[in-house]
Amino acid sequence: MLIPYFHIDSFSKKVFAGMGGKMALVASDMSKWFSSLWQGQQLAFTVPIITVAVAADFRREFDPLEELRKIPSYFSALRETLFT
């Protein structure tokens, strides 16, 4: 559960930490950081980074030539026997 971010002064941070613990402060900061990624200029960097990461994962996961690389080639075996 992400806690909504509010501007918290140092006294309120102590009270907030007393009620929810330090993890409540960390969750609040993470929520603010994550929501800032989807606004303005940060969005211009977030979308391409996510796009490249997803494309790289698909490329690694669904390599169309992977099965062909596993099949031993007749020519590679022939080359090894002729030139060794």
C-alpha positions as CSV (number, residue, x, y, z in Angstrom):
1,M,0.0,0.0,0.0
2,L,1.4,3.3,-1.0
3,I,0.8,6.2,1.4
4,P,-0.1,9.5,-0.2
5,Y,2.6,12.2,0.0
6,F,2.0,15.3,2.0
7,H,4.6,17.9,2.9
8,I,5.8,16.9,6.3
9,D,8.0,19.0,8.6
10,S,10.5,17.4,11.0
11,F,8.1,17.3,14.0
12,S,5.4,15.7,11.9
13,K,7.9,13.2,10.5
14,K,8.6,12.1,14.1
15,V,4.9,11.7,14.8
16,F,4.4,10.0,11.5
17,A,7.3,7.6,12.2
18,G,5.9,6.9,15.6
19,M,2.5,6.0,14.2
20,G,3.6,4.0,11.1
21,G,7.3,3.5,11.6
22,K,10.2,4.4,9.4
23,M,8.7,2.2,6.6
24,A,5.8,4.6,6.5
25,L,8.2,7.5,5.7
26,V,10.0,5.4,3.1
27,A,6.7,4.4,1.5
28,S,5.6,8.0,1.4
29,D,8.9,9.1,-0.2
30,M,8.7,6.3,-2.7
31,S,5.1,7.1,-3.6
32,K,6.1,10.8,-4.2
33,W,9.1,9.7,-6.4
34,F,7.0,7.2,-8.4
35,S,4.2,9.7,-9.0
36,S,6.7,12.3,-10.2
37,L,7.9,10.0,-13.0
38,W,4.6,10.4,-14.8
39,Q,4.6,14.2,-15.1
40,G,6.4,16.7,-17.3
41,Q,10.0,16.2,-18.4
42,Q,10.4,13.1,-16.3
43,L,7.8,11.4,-18.5
44,A,10.0,12.1,-21.5
45,F,12.7,9.9,-19.9
46,T,10.5,7.3,-18.3
47,V,8.7,6.1,-21.4
48,P,11.8,5.5,-23.5
49,I,13.6,3.7,-20.7
50,I,10.6,1.4,-20.0
51,T,10.2,0.8,-23.8
52,V,13.9,-0.2,-24.2
53,A,13.8,-2.4,-21.1
54,V,10.6,-4.2,-22.3
55,A,12.0,-4.6,-25.9
56,A,15.3,-6.0,-24.5
57,D,13.4,-8.5,-22.4
58,F,11.3,-9.6,-25.3
59,R,14.4,-10.0,-27.5
60,R,16.1,-12.1,-24.8
61,E,13.0,-14.2,-24.0
62,F,11.7,-14.8,-27.6
63,D,14.8,-15.1,-29.7
64,P,13.6,-16.4,-33.1
65,L,17.0,-17.9,-34.0
66,E,17.6,-19.7,-30.7
67,E,16.4,-23.1,-32.0
68,L,18.5,-22.7,-35.2
69,R,21.6,-22.1,-33.1
70,K,21.1,-25.3,-31.2
71,I,21.0,-27.5,-34.4
72,P,24.5,-28.5,-35.3
73,S,25.3,-27.4,-38.8
74,Y,26.6,-29.9,-41.4
75,F,29.0,-27.4,-42.7
76,S,30.6,-26.6,-39.3
77,A,31.2,-30.3,-38.8
78,L,32.7,-30.6,-42.3
79,R,34.9,-27.6,-41.7
80,E,36.2,-29.0,-38.5
81,T,37.1,-32.3,-40.1
82,L,38.8,-30.7,-43.1
83,F,40.8,-28.0,-41.4
84,T,41.9,-29.8,-38.2
